[in-house]
Amino acid sequence: MLARLVLAAALALGAVSGAAAQDPDVIFKKSTVWRALTPNDKLAVYGLDDPDIEGIACHYTTPERGGISGTFGVAEEVSDISLSCRQVGPVKFKKKFSQGDVVFSERRSLIFKRMHIVRGCDAKRNTLVYMVYSDRPIEGSPKNSTSSVPLMPWGTEMPPRCGEWLNG
């Protein structure tokens, strides 16, 4: 019976960790709490490209726990995550999308908590809107951060209208 539970937990963790379309790039980390014998708590800055829209990149900062639980990957991370997204080149949509589509998702605790970066379109202002939040099945977190990316000309290329790429 115990072997079945361990196998089920391992399979669930594998399914959760494989949900991300890409691994974010570590830009840098900065220690916030010093610990004598175990790794320090840190703030980590990551960068990633929108997988469905060329020319858009996001950076987010998230706390990472050190200590023994952080070392073994079992610490529950807090939900304080900041987000900044920008146009970094000509914008090209690869496919249509829906309001609130997940751009990136990762586990923030051993089993229950996940962080999500989602995307929407403010068609009136031709602006992509990104939001980061964390959830938990029973008691979600209202902590979130939002970043807006107005679609602008790049060189001689005029930007597409994000509203034309919305499903529905």
Secondary structure, 3 states (H helix, E strand, C coil): CHHHHHHHHHHHHHHHHCCCCCCCEEEEEEEEECCCCCCCEEEEEEEEECCCEEEEEEEEEEEECCHHHHHCCCCCCCCCCEEEEEEEEEEEECCCECCCEEEEEEECCCCCCEEEEEEEEEHHHCEEEEEEEEECCCCCCCCEEEEEEECCCECCECCCCHHHHECC
